[in-house]
Amino acid sequence: MDMSLSMVARETSPGFGPSLSPDFGPGFGLNGFPRPMPPKAAKKPKKAVLFFEVEILDAKTREKLCFLDKVEPQATIAEIKNLFTKSHPQWYPARQSLRLDPKGKSLKDEDVLQKLPVGTTATFYFRDLGAQISWVTVFLTEYAGPLFIYLLFYFRVPFIYGHRYDFTSSRQTVVPLACICHSFHYVKRLLETLFVHRFSHGTMPLRNIFKNCTYYWGFAAWMAYYINHPLYTPPSYGAQQVKLALAIFVICQLGNFSIHMALRTCWGGGGGGLGGGCGASDSPLLSCLFGSKTRKIPYPTKNPFTWLFLLMSCPNYTYEVGSWIGFAIMTQCLPVALFSLVGFTQMTIWAKGKHRSYLKEFRDYPPLRMPIIPFLL
């Protein structure tokens, strides 16, 4: 056989040719032909996002103020307010009130659109809350005024009691003591506003500051005028009455501060029981609002001053009223007594409202608690 033919036969025999090799590559089969390509997996269709349409009407005139298209279902009321502000810059979010009903309650900023009882086209009614001012500014103004006004009367600046009494001091020992207590109370309030209280709402209507300042400043001037008057007479029972009243005042001031600290601390994650902390926000109408949006049942801490939580919902008001009762006994002054009575009346209204909200919100709320006075009120 010819040598060249022999070589050709070898190259084409099974196992030697590259086209017939079973190890040629992953893309070829055993027969040497290319393997068929596997079918491509069908892509899963993306879920369509259901957007909402939001229209905002004037609560009084029903006039359409704004229409928002393609609003995400997870959008909050706060985000909707921000979108509304873009078309109406004069109504910044703090002065907006959005409601599902023209005469209904305002929706909370943290409410989510898809969780509200609305369809894909949501209708909200807008009310203008008016010009707003920060709570911190309000409280600082309310409390700095009485502190400054009282000191003017205490130091008997000119044009108050007559020239013969200008910059004179009282001979009664209770007068400087009353000035110290009054000043301590409002300095405490100022410091709590700056360093203790946390506000869940940033602003309040500007018009309220005039009403609140008239109340605090007016009563401060009225009581200071009589307590620091040159003809002021000391309490009927002398030093014993003053010492008893001072003890009441100091104890209630410490108790009020303890409640505020307990409320602040427990927002960081307190639990229940005597050692566990509490979780109730303070009333927004008198003292402060604590920052957490989550409402919990308030419980006592290890501090004995907080044990009043076992018997009442708002012990901070109880201590506040007790402080002014002690101050009224100390000075034996009618304007102080009237200030205490007016304050007690208003705080009772707020405490009852707070107590009702607790009972409505928490089924396991302690049944023995009363709003402001144990076993009575």
Buried (B, 14 or more C-beta within 10 A) or exposed (E): EEEEEEEEEEEEEEEEEEEBBEEBEEEBEEEEEEEEEEEEEEEEEEEEEEBBBBBBBBBEEEEEBBEBEEBBEEBBBBBBBBBBBEEBEEBBBBBBBBBBEEEEEBBEBEBEBBEBEBEEEBBBBBBBBEEBBBBBBBBBBBBBBBBEBBBBBBBBEEEBBEEEBEEEEBEBEBBEBBBEBBBBBBEBBBEBBEEBBBBBEEBBBBEBBEEBBEBBBBBBBBBBBBBBBEEBEBBEEEEEBBEBBBEBBBBBBBBBBBBBBBBBBBBEEBEBEBEBBBBBBBBBBBBBBBEBEEBBBBBBBEBEBBBBBBBBBBBBBBBBBBBBBBBBBBBBBEBBBBBBBEBBEBBBEBBBBBBEBBEEEEEEBBEEBBBBBBEEE
